[in-house]
Amino acid sequence: MEDTELHRERILRHVSPIITGRFLGFQASYTREVQVGRPLAVAVFIAAGIAQMVGALLRMKPARRTLKELRKGPEFLVTPVRLRDDLGQTYEIEMHGQLPQSALHRGDLVQVRTQPQADPTLPVKLMQVVNLTTMQPLTPRIPTRWSHLGPVLLMQATLGLVIFGVVLAAWLR
């Protein structure tokens, strides 16, 4: 009787912070959302609201975003990356963000620095990769909570805190 069963390659989850191996390629990418913590979102929302109220009195157009929009957080690209070490073992690592397309080619010798994720069921996260074939260090870029909130809203929140501080200081005198 012939063995017609397909043999799947075993993918390992690496626990060491450094992995050296050959780059096998990128897998299909998908997006994941980062939640903004409720205390941070509420603090920015209220502080920006103070500045928006003062702006409304001065007939300035405020940048309005709902608390729900602030809590939603930014989405970032997640791309599984596969590496094979000298022993022939295949590892899967998650890359958050993007790298230039020409940065890695199949078969390049790479060394990656990883970090465990909060969810232990997920593969380790790629923090930095050094392409040892080209000696090029690469760091994926992802959106942050601060870039999601935006400079206009953060400036409004800062102005709101200043206004609140001035009013509070005048009231306590």
C-alpha positions, -999 to 999 in steps of 0.1 A, spaced: 0 0 0 14 34 -10 16 63 13 -3 90 -6 -6 113 24 8 148 19 36 157 43 33 192 56 64 212 66 65 216 104 66 253 114 82 261 147 76 289 171 110 303 182 115 316 217 150 330 215 152 368 209 177 363 179 171 340 149 196 335 121 186 318 89 177 320 53 148 341 43 121 319 27 96 346 19 66 366 30 32 349 35 -2 366 28 -6 398 47 -36 410 67 -45 439 90 -48 440 128 -62 468 149 -45 483 180 -69 494 207 -63 527 224 -67 524 262 -99 540 276 -81 563 301 -59 577 273 -87 582 249 -110 598 275 -82 622 287 -74 633 251 -111 636 242 -120 657 273 -89 679 270 -94 685 233 -131 692 240 -121 721 263 -101 736 235 -129 730 210 -154 748 232 -130 778 234 -125 776 196 -163 775 191 -165 808 210 -138 823 188 -156 808 156 -127 784 149 -135 751 132 -124 723 155 -112 688 145 -140 666 159 -137 629 164 -159 607 185 -146 588 215 -155 556 197 -133 566 167 -104 574 192 -108 540 210 -108 521 177 -71 527 172 -49 524 141 -47 494 118 -14 480 109 -2 454 84 8 420 97 29 398 74 40 363 85 77 358 75 93 324 72 130 316 79 149 283 77 180 278 100 211 258 93 194 226 107 166 229 82 140 239 107 114 265 95 103 293 117 74 317 113 77 352 127 51 381 125 63 413 109 42 443 119 43 472 94 62 473 61 96 470 47 108 481 12 100 453 -13 137 452 -25 150 448 11 148 409 13 151 383 -14 144 346 -11 176 328 1 192 359 18 209 352 50 192 372 77 194 377 115 162 389 131 156 403 166 123 392 180 100 399 209 72 378 223 37 391 219 11 397 246 -10 368 232 11 336 236 -7 319 208 8 343 183 43 339 168 70 362 180 71 397 165 100 408 143 116 439 158 146 443 135 161 424 107 197 426 94 201 412 59 236 396 63 238 391 25 237 429 19 246 440 55 215 462 55 197 468 89 159 471 85 132 481 109 95 478 100 75 509 104 40 507 120 15 534 129 15 543 166 -13 554 189 0 589 188 0 590 150 -36 576 151 -47 604 174 -31 630 151 -11 661 157 -42 684 154 -61 666 181 -30 663 203 -24 701 200 -60 707 209 -57 685 239 -25 703 250 -43 736 245 -73 723 265 -50 713 294 -34 747 294 -68 765 294 -80 742 322 -48 749 342 -52 787 338 -89 786 348 -81 764 378 -53 786 389 -75 817 386 -103 800 405 -81 789 433 -67 825 439 
